[in-house]
Amino acid sequence: MMLSFDIAEFNCGDTSRIGLFQQYLKDYLYHPAAAKVNGKSAVTTFMGQDCSFGQGSSNNGWATVFGANAGNIYYMPAYTSDPRGLGAFNIQAEVNWGSAWPEGGNDINLDRENYFIGLLSQTGKKYVPTISPLFASHMSYKVRSGHFGRW
């Protein structure tokens, strides 16, 4: 089990959600089934590179959310910002969400992975590939009425 925060669904620009995130960490970070990387509980996000939680920067915001738990978290988000800037973030690894499926009619190849691996190796951060044979979205604007129902 791994905590994975979908930041597209959470407000993270002010302090109002810090307690919510910290409650999730309290409830699941130390669970016996928590996924571990190098002895730390794995935590990921989809997006989140702009989350300041009212602290002035993403790094300060996530540090505030993680608080006393920071030393027990292996943070590996799927930031959607320019990958050339990943070295500026306090992360251990980057989840390459965009490599999980082909774009348009193109076949999947290793070009995107090799690009990320090359950039991350320069910063000492690790790379986490993804695979998604089936993908579903719960966002109401992506779900047509009568087609798979409403989530």
Secondary structure as the mmCIF struct_conf table of DSSP 4:
data_model
#
loop_
_struct_conf.conf_type_id
_struct_conf.id
_struct_conf.beg_label_comp_id
_struct_conf.beg_label_asym_id
_struct_conf.beg_label_seq_id
_struct_conf.end_label_comp_id
_struct_conf.end_label_asym_id
_struct_conf.end_label_seq_id
STRN STRN1 LEU A 3 ASP A 6
HELX_RH_3T_P HELX_RH_3T_P1 ILE A 7 GLU A 9
BEND BEND1 PHE A 10 PHE A 10
BEND BEND2 GLY A 13 ASP A 14
HELX_RH_3T_P HELX_RH_3T_P2 THR A 15 ARG A 17
HELX_RH_AL_P HELX_RH_AL_P1 ILE A 18 TYR A 28
TURN_TY1_P TURN_TY1_P1 LEU A 29 TYR A 30
TURN_TY1_P TURN_TY1_P2 PRO A 32 ALA A 33
STRN STRN2 LYS A 36 VAL A 37
TURN_TY1_P TURN_TY1_P3 ASN A 38 GLY A 39
STRN STRN3 LYS A 40 PHE A 46
BEND BEND3 MET A 47 MET A 47
TURN_TY1_P TURN_TY1_P4 GLN A 49 ASP A 50
TURN_TY1_P TURN_TY1_P5 PHE A 53 GLY A 54
BEND BEND4 GLN A 55 SER A 57
HELX_RH_AL_P HELX_RH_AL_P2 SER A 58 PHE A 66
HELX_RH_3T_P HELX_RH_3T_P3 GLY A 67 ASN A 72
STRN STRN4 ILE A 73 TYR A 75
STRN STRN5 ALA A 78 ALA A 78
BEND BEND5 SER A 81 SER A 81
HELX_RH_3T_P HELX_RH_3T_P4 PRO A 83 ALA A 88
BEND BEND6 PHE A 89 PHE A 89
BEND BEND7 GLN A 92 GLN A 92
STRN STRN6 ALA A 93 VAL A 95
HELX_RH_3T_P HELX_RH_3T_P5 TRP A 97 SER A 99
BEND BEND8 ALA A 100 TRP A 101
TURN_TY1_P TURN_TY1_P6 GLY A 104 GLY A 105
HELX_LH_PP_P HELX_LH_PP_P1 ASN A 106 ILE A 108
BEND BEND9 LEU A 110 LEU A 110
HELX_RH_AL_P HELX_RH_AL_P3 ASP A 111 SER A 121
TURN_TY1_P TURN_TY1_P7 GLN A 122 GLY A 124
STRN STRN7 LYS A 126 VAL A 128
BEND BEND10 PRO A 133 LEU A 134
HELX_RH_3T_P HELX_RH_3T_P6 SER A 140 LYS A 142
BEND BEND11 VAL A 143 VAL A 143
TURN_TY1_P TURN_TY1_P8 SER A 145 GLY A 146
BEND BEND12 HIS A 147 PHE A 148
#
